[in-house]
Every structure is written in C-alpha cells, then in structure tokens.
C-alpha cells in the first residue's frame, strides 16, 4: 500500500513539474512571437511609407527623367472621358 501511495505522489509531483515547464516554455514562445509581430508591424509601416514616397509626383517625375521620358507637347495630350 505504501508503494502505491508513494508512486501516486511521485506521479502527481512529476505531472505538476511537467505542466509548469510547459507553461514556461509556452510563455517563452509567446514572448518570441510577440516580438516578431512587433517587428513585422514596424516593417509594414516602413514599407507603406516607402510606397507613399515612391508614388509621389515629384519622385515619379525624377525617375521618368532618369530613363529619358519627357512631358508630351500640349497638342499630343489626349483626354479620355
């Protein structure tokens, strides 16, 4: 009877330790994922700012002039309704 009681106490103790270790491990994983989430959100904001700056008329005009594009003459512009 004493052996069974000791085995039960040992089993409960090991189960308690295992669950606590799992909680600590999951906590570390959550912390790592939260940090990665913050980094990805920061990168997304940086990319949105870059897109906005690249779509600005001044930036587009500079890039067009670098590759040899020029503004069309007034008579060559066709307005589409």
C-alpha positions in Angstrom: 0.0 0.0 0.0 2.8 2.4 0.8 4.5 1.7 -2.5 1.3 2.6 -4.4 0.9 5.8 -2.3 4.5 6.8 -3.0 4.0 6.1 -6.7 0.9 8.2 -6.8 2.6 11.1 -5.0 5.6 10.8 -7.4 3.3 10.7 -10.4 1.3 13.8 -9.2 4.6 15.6 -8.5 6.1 14.8 -11.9 2.8 15.9 -13.6 2.9 19.2 -11.7 6.5 19.8 -12.7 5.8 18.9 -16.3 2.8 21.3 -16.5 4.8 24.1 -15.0 7.7 23.5 -17.5 5.1 23.5 -20.4 3.7 26.9 -19.1 7.2 28.4 -19.0 8.0 27.1 -22.5 4.8 28.4 -23.9 5.4 31.8 -22.2 8.8 32.0 -24.0 7.2 31.1 -27.3 4.5 33.8 -26.8 7.2 36.4 -26.0 9.2 35.5 -29.1 6.1 35.6 -31.3 5.0 39.0 -29.8 8.5 40.4 -30.6 8.3 39.1 -34.1 4.8 40.6 -34.5 6.1 44.0 -33.4 9.0 43.7 -35.9 6.7 42.8 -38.7 4.3 45.6 -37.9 7.2 48.1 -37.9 8.4 46.7 -41.3 4.9 47.0 -42.7 4.7 50.7 -41.6 8.2 51.3 -43.2 7.1 49.7 -46.5 3.8 51.8 -46.5 5.9 55.0 -46.1 8.2 53.8 -48.9 5.3 53.1 -51.2 3.8 56.6 -50.5 7.1 58.3 -51.2 7.7 56.3 -54.4 4.2 57.2 -55.7 4.7 60.9 -55.1 4.5 63.0 -58.3 8.0 64.5 -57.7 9.6 61.1 -57.2 7.9 59.8 -60.3 9.0 62.8 -62.4 12.6 62.3 -61.2 12.6 58.6 -62.1 11.0 59.3 -65.5 13.6 61.9 -66.4 16.4 59.5 -65.4 15.2 57.0 -68.0 14.7 59.6 -70.7 11.0 60.3 -70.5 9.8 63.8 -71.1 6.5 65.6 -70.9 4.4 65.5 -74.1 3.7 68.6 -76.1 0.3 70.3 -75.5 -1.0 69.1 -78.8 -0.1 65.5 -78.1 -2.2 65.1 -75.0 -5.4 63.2 -75.5 -8.0 63.3 -72.7 -10.1 60.2 -72.4 -13.6 60.7 -71.0 
